[in-house]
Amino acid sequence: MPIFDQAMLGMQFKHPEILWALFLLVIPILIHLFQLRRFTKTPFTNVAMLQKVVSESRKSNTLKKWLLLLTRLLLLAAIIIAFAQPFTSATTALMEKETVVYLDDSFSMQAKNNGISLLEKAVQGFIKNIDEETEFSLFTNEKTYNNIRVGDIRNTLLSLPYSYKQLDLNEIGLKAASLFSQSNSSIKNLIVVSDFQERMASGNSSMDSTLAAYFVPMQPREVQNVSIDSVFVDDGLNEQAMLQVFLSGGNENEVLPISLYNNDELIAKTAAKFKSDGGAKVEFTIPVNEALNGRLSIIDNALGYDNQFYFNINSKEKIKVLAISESNSDYLNRLFRSDEFDFQKYALNQLDYSNLDNQNVVILDDLSTIPSSLQNILRTFKNDGGTLIIVPAIDSDIQSYNSLLSSLSAAQLLERITSDAQLTNITFDHPLYRDVFEREVTNFQYPSVKEYFKIQTSLPLALSLDGGDIFLAGENGLYIFGVPLALKNSNFINSPLIVPTFYNMAQTSLQVPKPYQTLGASSTVDISVQIGNDDILEVSKEGYEFIPLQQTFPNRVRLSFDQNPTEDGIYSVRQNGQAVQNISFNYPRTESQLNYLDIEILANVNTIDSIPELFEYLKAENNITAYWKWFVILALLLVLIEVLIQKFVT
């Protein structure tokens, strides 16, 4: 029912229109006046004493009538005011209110306080203290419930799973703003229940001043958490490989047991000893070239999600590299060794074009010309997802090269320049070199060049000469050298830079699965299978199955992972129900560091110590003191007073 504002001596009325009935008080006044009579004098003998008695009776009767009139007026006024329902309240109590709640369900809320997790404590406190009839919107890191009451989602909240995702404060503010109405007349209460880790702050994290933001921090009793952060496989020599495991969060000299499983079979166990920085490293010896569905496990009383770590080692698949070369140098043979690559090299006149169909990488090395028949096959090869690397010859036929390049990308060889130059610039953020250097190097030994081609292209620059001309450009399966790499023209093939350059170009051609993937991070994996046009690959583990985004090539299928999966574990890639490869996924470890934000420094935020205290505060803000009952009691008292006047006043 709408509440209308009406002030009267600081008092407000729910139904102020009823106060018009106070004009009815005129009626008893008129009745009283009409009841007054005029008395005429009548002469009578010896009535002096009688006249005195009559005079005193008249005075007493007049007083009684005035008392009854006043009592009845007050009685009628009390009844009218009671029906108008007077009350007092704060100004905000009468305004329309909207409530949006953010409930943090991230993994850091697994931390315990008094034996229960922070998330469980938050849910119980919220359900217990919010009014059953209050309508609100609630969102977590992944889910949204709009315009509901607590009874609608009670069971959902009690069984709310943890999420590996975490919204920052800016994202929380933007999400909440989308759930509030556009009305400017309502009070918009935003309730944020979280443990407020430091990483939630991003840039300017103050809340919108138009919102009434209430932050309720949930703090665990213990703020130490040990986690398994990552693993690294060092292939080593002979038949043994080394599995290196990195942990964090321990106390100095603390020793923690860690177990290694292959599926559900315990195959090794050791202890991690932590250093002063809280980190630890342990090593396990594992067989080389044997499939391993690994699971590492520790026991830690803080967060539970990071006590397991999944990885798998599949039988290694070699990258197929074919070089079409007229060079006498053997630098390509030395680069692509047999332990990781299946390398073949042919002269142009010895090439069987059908061999290109099954290759991952094709290198055109020192060819004077590119025949049109080969150009057609290379276009198909590149369009089918292959990687093409072009190294021109000093005497290259520019027209034949440009004929191929124009059909692959916006690139052209313009002219050959005869001038001494040096390779001086490395694009360190290019995908080829992003993980090669620990820092930007400026004092390396510059390779020299005698002749090179000017190139016009939109491909990203990877290496360039001191004059700014292109040494190497390319990405996504197409790489073009502007410099012939023959030893008589350049000493680049003797430079240390050649190894990561060619190695990473070849690696991008086949997205070999890493020992593990991280949930929420975009990743691609190539599966070397051939499927029909209507076939698909499925990814599953027990109780969970999904179909990833996939791109089919003649000799492989590329799977892309982004939103799925949402659970950690070892998944099987299946073709027609048969497992062809395994892929491991782990939750990101960003929640493992229990460092908390000082929310007192945030602007436009009200900090409340607990959920019960918050709702007590909001209740006080909405409190309305009603007085109609007191006016009913007053009316009853006035009725009693009238009875007493009638009986005792004569």
C-alpha positions in Angstrom: 0.0 0.0 0.0 1.5 3.4 -0.9 2.5 5.7 1.9 1.9 9.4 1.5 4.0 12.0 3.1 2.0 14.5 5.3 3.8 16.4 8.0 2.0 17.7 11.1 4.2 18.9 14.0 6.8 16.4 13.0 4.2 13.6 12.6 3.2 11.9 9.3 0.0 10.0 8.4 -0.5 7.0 6.3 -4.1 8.1 5.4 -4.0 11.9 5.7 -7.2 12.2 3.8 -9.1 10.9 6.8 -8.1 14.0 8.7 -10.8 15.9 6.8 -13.2 14.1 9.2 -12.0 16.5 12.0 -14.4 19.0 10.6 -17.1 16.7 12.0 -16.1 18.1 15.4 -18.3 21.1 14.6 -21.4 18.9 15.0 -21.2 18.2 18.7 -20.4 21.8 19.3 -23.5 22.9 17.5 -25.6 20.3 19.3 -24.2 21.6 22.6 -25.1 25.2 21.7 -28.6 24.3 20.7 -29.1 22.5 24.0 -28.6 25.8 25.9 -32.0 27.1 27.1 -33.1 30.5 28.3 -34.9 30.6 31.7 -37.6 33.3 32.5 -38.2 34.7 35.9 -41.5 33.8 37.6 -42.5 35.7 40.7 -43.2 33.5 43.7 -43.6 34.3 47.3 -40.8 33.6 49.7 -38.6 31.6 47.4 -35.3 33.1 48.3 -33.8 29.9 49.5 -35.2 27.9 46.4 -33.7 30.5 44.0 -30.3 29.9 45.6 -30.6 26.1 45.1 -31.8 26.5 41.5 -28.9 28.8 40.7 -26.3 26.4 42.1 -27.9 23.5 40.0 -27.7 25.6 36.9 -23.9 26.2 37.4 -23.2 22.5 38.1 -25.2 21.4 35.0 -23.4 23.8 32.7 -20.0 22.6 33.9 -21.0 19.0 33.3 -22.1 19.8 29.8 -18.8 21.5 29.0 -16.8 18.6 30.4 -18.9 16.2 28.3 -18.5 18.3 25.2 -14.7 18.5 25.6 -14.5 14.7 26.3 -16.6 13.9 23.3 -14.6 16.2 21.0 -11.3 14.6 22.1 -12.8 11.1 21.7 -14.0 11.8 18.2 -10.6 13.4 17.3 -8.7 10.5 18.8 -10.8 8.0 16.7 -10.3 10.0 13.5 -6.5 10.4 14.1 -6.2 6.7 14.9 -7.8 5.8 11.5 -5.4 8.2 9.8 -2.6 6.1 11.3 0.0 8.6 12.5 3.7 7.7 12.5 7.2 9.1 12.6 10.2 8.0 10.6 13.4 8.9 9.0 13.1 10.5 5.5 14.7 7.5 3.8 12.2 5.1 5.4 9.4 6.4 3.1 11.5 6.1 -0.1 11.3 3.2 -2.5 14.3 0.8 -2.0 16.0 -1.6 -4.3 18.5 -4.2 -3.0 21.2 -6.0 -5.0 23.4 -8.6 -3.3 26.8 -9.8 -4.5 27.7 -13.1 -2.8 31.4 -14.1 -3.4 31.5 -17.8 -4.2 35.1 -17.9 -5.3 37.5 -20.6 -4.0 39.1 -18.4 -1.4 35.7 -18.5 0.4 36.5 -22.2 1.3 38.7 -20.8 4.1 37.1 -21.7 7.5 36.0 -19.7 10.5 34.8 -21.7 13.6 34.8 -24.9 11.6 32.6 -23.8 8.7 33.6 -22.2 5.4 33.2 -18.5 4.8 30.7 -19.1 2.0 28.6 -21.3 4.3 28.6 -18.8 7.0 27.7 -16.0 4.6 24.8 -18.0 3.2 23.4 -19.0 6.6 23.7 -15.4 7.9 21.9 -14.0 4.8 19.1 -16.5 4.8 18.5 -16.1 8.6 18.5 -12.3 8.6 16.8 -11.1 5.4 13.0 -10.6 5.6 11.1 -13.3 3.8 9.0 -10.7 1.9 11.9 -8.6 0.8 12.4 -8.6 -3.0 16.0 -8.4 -4.2 18.4 -9.4 -6.9 21.5 -11.5 -6.2 24.5 -12.4 -8.3 27.7 -14.5 -7.7 30.8 -14.7 -9.9 28.9 -16.8 -12.5 25.2 -16.8 -11.7 22.4 -14.1 -11.5 19.0 -14.2 -9.8 16.8 -11.2 -10.6 13.8 -9.9 -8.6 13.4 -12.9 -6.2 12.7 -13.5 -2.5 14.9 -15.6 -0.3 12.4 -18.5 -0.3 12.8 -18.8 -4.1 16.6 -19.6 -3.9 17.1 -20.9 -0.3 18.0 -24.4 -1.4 20.1 -23.1 -4.3 22.1 -20.9 -1.9 22.6 -23.8 0.6 24.1 -26.0 -2.2 26.0 -23.2 -4.0 29.2 -24.6 -5.5 32.5 -22.7 -5.5 33.7 -21.0 -8.6 37.2 -20.5 -10.0 36.2 -17.1 -11.3 36.4 -13.8 -9.3 34.9 -10.5 -10.2 36.8 -7.4 -9.3 35.2 -4.4 -7.6 34.7 -2.5 -10.8 33.0 -5.5 -12.4 30.8 -5.9 -9.3 29.8 -2.2 -9.6 28.9 -2.5 -13.3 27.0 -5.8 -12.8 25.0 -4.3 -9.9 24.2 -1.2 -11.9 22.7 -3.4 -14.6 20.3 -5.0 -12.1 19.1 -1.7 -10.5 16.2 0.2 -12.2 16.8 3.5 -13.9 14.7 5.4 -11.3 16.3 8.4 -9.7 13.8 8.4 -6.8 14.7 5.1 -5.2 17.4 4.2 -2.8 19.8 1.6 -4.3 21.3 -0.7 -1.7 24.3 -2.7 -2.9 25.4 -5.4 -0.4 28.8 -7.0 -1.1 29.7 -10.1 0.9 33.2 -11.3 0.3 36.6 -12.0 1.8 37.9 -9.1 -0.3 41.2 -10.4 -1.6 43.7 -7.8 -2.8 43.3 -8.9 -6.4 39.7 -7.7 -6.4 41.0 -4.1 -6.5 41.7 -2.9 -10.0 42.7 0.7 -10.7 40.1 3.1 -9.3 37.9 0.7 -7.2 35.6 3.2 -5.6 31.9 2.5 -5.8 29.4 4.7 -7.7 28.3 7.5 -5.4 24.6 7.0 -6.4 24.7 3.6 -4.7 24.4 2.9 -1.0 27.2 0.3 -0.9 27.6 -1.9 2.2 30.7 -4.2 2.3 30.6 -7.1 4.7 34.1 -8.7 5.0 34.3 -12.4 5.8 37.6 -13.2 7.4 39.0 -16.7 8.1 40.7 -17.7 11.3 43.8 -18.9 9.5 45.4 -17.0 6.6 48.0 -19.5 5.6 47.4 -21.8 2.6 49.6 -24.3 0.9 49.0 -24.9 -2.8 50.4 -27.0 -5.7 51.1 -24.2 -8.2 52.6 -25.9 -11.3 54.5 -28.8 -12.8 57.3 -29.0 -15.4 58.5 -32.1 -17.2 62.2 -32.3 -18.1 62.6 -35.2 -20.6 66.2 -35.8 -19.4 68.2 -38.6 -20.9 67.9 -42.4 -21.5 64.6 -43.8 -20.3 63.9 -41.5 -17.3 62.3 -38.0 -17.1 62.1 -35.6 -14.2 58.8 -34.2 -13.0 59.4 -31.0 -11.2 56.6 -29.8 -8.9 56.4 -26.3 -7.4 54.4 -25.4 -4.3 53.8 -22.2 -2.3 52.4 -20.9 0.9 54.4 -23.0 3.5 56.3 -21.9 6.6 60.1 -22.0 6.4 61.5 -25.5 7.1 58.0 -26.9 7.2 57.8 -30.4 5.6 54.6 -31.5 3.8 54.0 -34.9 2.3 53.0 -35.0 -1.4 51.8 -38.0 -3.4 51.9 -38.9 -7.1 49.2 -41.0 -8.6 48.8 -42.6 -12.0 45.0 -42.6 -12.3 44.1 -44.0 -8.8 47.4 -45.9 -8.3 49.9 -44.4 -5.9 53.3 -44.6 -7.7 55.5 -42.2 -5.6 55.5 -40.2 -2.4 58.0 -37.6 -1.1 58.1 -34.5 1.1 58.2 -30.8 0.2 60.5 -28.7 2.4 59.6 -25.0 2.2 62.1 -22.1 2.0 61.9 -18.7 3.6 59.9 -17.3 0.7 57.2 -19.9 1.3 58.0 -21.9 -1.9 59.1 -25.5 -2.3 60.2 -27.7 -5.2 60.1 -31.5 -5.3 61.1 -33.9 -8.1 59.8 -37.2 -9.2 61.4 -39.6 -11.6 59.0 -40.9 -14.3 59.4 -43.1 -17.4 60.0 -41.4 -20.7 57.5 -42.0 -23.6 55.0 -43.7 -21.4 51.5 -42.4 -21.0 50.8 -41.0 -17.5 47.5 -39.7 -16.2 49.0 -37.9 -13.2 47.5 -36.5 -10.1 49.5 -34.8 -7.3 47.9 -34.6 -3.9 48.7 -32.8 -0.6 46.7 -32.5 2.7 46.2 -28.9 3.8 43.5 -27.5 6.2 43.0 -24.2 4.5 41.7 -24.1 0.9 40.8 -27.5 -0.7 40.7 -26.7 -4.4 44.4 -26.3 -4.8 45.4 -29.5 -3.0 45.1 -31.5 -6.2 46.9 -31.0 -9.4 46.2 -32.9 -12.6 48.6 -33.5 -15.5 49.0 -36.1 -18.2 51.9 -37.2 -20.5 50.8 -38.6 -23.8 53.1 -40.3 -26.3 54.9 -37.6 -28.1 53.9 -36.7 -31.6 56.5 -35.5 -33.9 56.0 -32.4 -36.0 56.3 -33.1 -39.7 58.6 -30.6 -41.5 59.3 -30.7 -45.2 62.0 -28.4 -46.7 62.1 -27.6 -50.4 65.6 -26.3 -50.8 68.3 -25.6 -53.3 70.8 -24.7 -50.6 73.9 -26.7 -49.9 73.8 -25.8 -46.2 72.6 -28.3 -43.7 71.4 -25.8 -41.1 67.8 -27.1 -41.4 68.9 -30.6 -40.7 70.7 -29.5 -37.6 67.7 -27.5 -36.4 65.0 -30.1 -36.8 66.3 -33.2 -35.1 64.6 -36.5 -35.0 63.6 -36.5 -31.3 60.9 -33.8 -31.9 60.5 -33.5 -35.6 60.0 -35.7 -38.6 62.2 -33.8 -41.1 62.5 -34.3 -44.8 64.4 -32.2 -47.4 64.0 -32.3 -51.1 65.4 -30.4 -54.0 62.6 -28.8 -56.2 63.2 -31.3 -59.1 63.0 -34.3 -56.7 59.8 -33.3 -54.9 56.8 -35.5 -54.9 53.9 -33.0 -54.5 51.7 -35.6 -52.8 54.1 -35.5 -49.8 52.9 -32.1 -48.9 49.4 -33.3 -47.8 50.6 -34.8 -44.6 53.1 -32.1 -43.5 52.7 -29.6 -40.7 55.4 -27.3 -41.9 56.8 -26.5 -45.4 59.9 -24.4 -45.8 60.8 -22.8 -49.2 64.6 -22.4 -48.8 66.8 -20.6 -51.4 64.5 -21.3 -54.4 65.2 -19.1 -57.4 61.6 -19.5 -58.6 58.3 -21.0 -57.4 56.5 -22.9 -60.2 52.8 -22.2 -60.6 52.0 -25.9 -60.0 53.7 -25.7 -56.6 52.0 -22.4 -55.8 48.6 -24.0 -56.2 49.5 -26.8 -53.8 51.0 -24.4 -51.3 47.9 -22.3 -51.3 45.8 -25.3 -50.5 48.3 -26.4 -47.8 48.2 -23.0 -46.1 44.4 -22.8 -46.3 44.2 -26.2 -44.6 46.1 -24.9 -41.6 49.7 -25.7 -42.6 52.6 -23.4 -41.7 54.6 -22.0 -44.6 58.1 -20.5 -44.1 59.6 -18.6 -47.1 63.3 -17.9 -47.3 64.2 -16.3 -50.6 67.3 -16.8 -52.7 69.6 -14.0 -53.7 68.6 -14.4 -57.3 64.9 -15.0 -56.6 62.3 -14.4 -59.3 60.3 -11.7 -57.6 57.4 -12.1 -59.9 56.9 -15.8 -59.0 57.3 -15.1 -55.3 54.7 -12.2 -55.4 52.3 -14.5 -57.3 52.3 -16.8 -54.3 52.4 -14.1 -51.6 49.5 -12.1 -53.1 47.2 -15.2 -52.8 48.3 -15.8 -49.2 48.5 -12.3 -47.6 49.0 -8.7 -48.4 52.7 -9.1 -48.9 55.0 -8.2 -51.8 58.8 -8.3 -52.5 59.6 -4.9 -54.0 63.3 -4.8 -54.9 66.6 -6.3 -54.0 69.0 -4.0 -52.0 72.7 -4.5 -52.1 74.0 -2.9 -48.9 75.6 -4.0 -45.7 73.2 -4.0 -42.8 72.8 -5.6 -39.4 69.9 -7.3 -37.7 69.4 -4.9 -34.7 65.8 -5.0 -33.7 63.8 -7.8 -32.1 60.1 -7.5 -31.4 60.1 -9.1 -28.0 56.3 -9.2 -27.7 56.0 -11.1 -31.0 54.6 -14.7 -30.4 57.9 -16.1 -31.6 60.0 -14.4 -28.9 57.5 -13.8 -26.1 58.8 -16.5 -23.9 62.4 -16.6 -25.2 64.1 -13.8 -23.3 63.9 -13.0 -19.6 64.4 -9.4 -20.4 64.8 -7.2 -23.5 68.4 -7.8 -24.7 70.3 -4.9 -26.3 73.9 -6.1 -26.4 73.6 -9.3 -28.4 75.9 -10.0 -31.3 74.1 -8.6 -34.3 74.0 -10.9 -37.5 75.1 -9.1 -40.6 73.5 -8.9 -44.1 75.0 -8.1 -47.5 71.8 -8.2 -49.6 68.1 -8.2 -48.8 64.7 -7.6 -50.3 62.4 -4.7 -49.4 59.0 -6.2 -48.4 55.7 -4.5 -48.3 53.4 -6.4 -45.9 50.7 -6.0 -43.2 52.1 -9.1 -41.3 53.6 -8.2 -37.9 57.3 -7.5 -37.7 59.4 -10.0 -35.8 63.0 -9.0 -36.8 64.2 -5.9 -38.6 67.4 -4.4 -39.9 69.1 -1.2 -38.5 67.5 0.8 -41.3 64.0 -0.4 -40.4 63.6 -2.9 -43.3 62.1 -6.3 -42.6 64.3 -9.2 -41.7 61.4 -11.5 -40.7 57.6 -10.9 -40.6 54.7 -13.1 -40.1 52.2 -14.9 -37.8 49.5 -17.6 -37.9 51.2 -20.0 -40.2 52.9 -17.7 -42.7 56.5 -16.3 -42.1 58.5 -14.4 -44.7 62.2 -13.6 -44.5 63.4 -10.5 -46.3 67.0 -11.7 -46.2 68.4 -14.7 -48.1 70.0 -16.9 -45.4 72.8 -18.4 -47.6 76.0 -18.2 -45.6 77.7 -16.1 -48.3 75.0 -13.4 -47.7 74.3 -13.5 -43.9 75.7 -15.2 -40.8 72.3 -15.5 -39.3 72.4 -19.3 -39.5 75.4 -19.2 -37.1 73.6 -16.9 -34.7 72.0 -18.2 -31.5 68.8 -16.4 -32.6 68.1 -18.9 -35.4 67.2 -21.7 -33.0 64.2 -20.2 -31.2 63.1 -18.5 -34.4 62.7 -21.7 -36.5 61.8 -23.9 -33.5 58.9 -21.6 -32.5 57.7 -21.2 -36.1 57.5 -25.0 -36.4 55.9 -25.4 -32.9 53.0 -23.1 -33.9 52.1 -25.5 -36.7 51.0 -28.2 -34.3 49.4 -27.3 -30.9 50.8 -30.2 -29.0 48.9 -30.6 -25.7 50.9 -29.3 -22.7 51.0 -31.4 -19.5 48.1 -29.4 -18.3 45.8 -26.6 -19.3 44.3 -23.9 -17.0 40.5 -23.4 -16.7 39.3 -20.1 -18.0 42.3 -19.4 -20.2 41.9 -19.7 -23.9 43.9 -22.6 -25.4 44.1 -24.7 -28.5 45.1 -28.3 -28.9 45.7 -30.3 -32.1 44.6 -33.9 -32.2 46.2 -35.9 -35.0 43.2 -37.8 -36.3 41.2 -37.7 -39.5 37.5 -37.4 -39.3 34.6 -37.2 -41.7 32.7 -34.0 -42.5 29.9 -35.0 -40.2 32.0 -36.4 -37.4 32.9 -34.5 -34.2 35.3 -35.1 -31.3 33.9 -35.1 -27.8 35.7 -34.3 -24.5 34.5 -36.0 -21.4 35.3 -37.3 -17.9 33.0 -39.3 -15.6 29.8 -37.4 -15.2 30.8 -34.5 -17.4 30.8 -34.3 -21.2 30.9 -31.4 -23.8 31.7 -30.7 -27.4 34.5 -28.1 -27.8 34.9 -25.7 -30.7 36.8 -27.6 -33.4 38.4 -26.9 -36.7 39.1 -29.8 -39.1 42.2 -30.0 -41.2 43.3 -32.9 -43.6 45.6 -34.5 -41.0 44.4 -33.2 -37.6 41.6 -31.5 -35.7 42.2 -28.3 -33.7 40.2 -28.1 -30.5 39.7 -24.7 -28.8 38.9 -24.3 -25.1 37.5 -21.2 -23.4 34.3 -21.5 -21.4 34.4 -25.2 -21.1 35.3 -27.3 -19.2 34.4 -25.8 -15.8 35.7 -28.6 -13.6 39.3 -29.7 -13.1 40.4 -33.2 -13.9 41.7 -35.4 -16.6 39.5 -35.4 -19.7 39.4 -37.9 -22.6 39.1 -36.8 -26.2 36.9 -39.3 -27.9 36.2 -40.1 -31.5 33.2 -42.3 -32.1 33.3 -43.3 -28.4 37.0 -44.3 -28.5 39.6 -42.4 -26.5 42.3 -40.9 -28.7 44.1 -38.6 -26.3 43.9 -37.2 -22.7 43.9 -33.6 -21.6 44.3 -32.3 -18.1 42.7 -29.1 -16.7 43.5 -27.3 -13.4 41.8 -24.4 -11.7 43.9 -21.2 -11.8 45.8 -20.6 -8.6 45.0 -16.9 -8.3 42.8 -17.6 -5.2 45.5 -19.4 -3.3 47.3 -16.3 -2.0 45.3 -15.2 1.0 46.1 -11.5 1.0 43.3 -9.3 1.9 42.2 -5.8 0.9 41.9 -2.9 3.3 38.4 -1.8 2.4 38.5 1.1 4.8 40.4 3.1 2.2 37.7 2.6 -0.5 35.6 5.6 -1.3 31.7 5.6 -1.1 31.6 2.4 0.9 30.0 1.6 4.3 31.8 -1.3 6.1 29.6 -3.5 8.3 31.3 -6.1 10.5 28.7 -8.9 10.1 25.6 -9.8 8.2 23.3 -9.7 11.2 24.6 -6.2 12.0 24.0 -5.1 8.5 20.4 -6.1 8.5 19.9 -4.5 11.9 21.2 -1.3 10.5 19.0 -1.5 7.4 16.0 -2.3 9.6 16.7 0.8 11.7 17.0 2.9 8.5 13.6 1.6 7.5 12.0 1.8 11.0 8.6 3.5 11.2 7.1 4.3 14.6 3.3 4.0 14.5 1.0 5.8 17.0 -2.5 4.8 16.0 -2.7 2.2 18.9 -2.0 5.0 21.4 -4.8 7.0 20.0 -7.1 4.0 20.3 -6.1 3.7 23.9 -6.7 7.4 24.4 -10.2 7.0 22.9 -11.0 4.2 25.3 -9.8 6.3 28.2 -12.0 9.2 27.0 -15.0 6.9 26.9 -14.2 5.9 30.5 -13.8 9.6 31.5 -17.2 10.4 30.0 -18.9 7.6 32.0 -17.3 8.9 35.2 -18.4 12.5 34.4 -22.0 11.2 33.8 -22.0 9.3 37.1 -20.1 11.6 39.5 -20.6 15.1 38.2 -24.1 16.4 39.0 
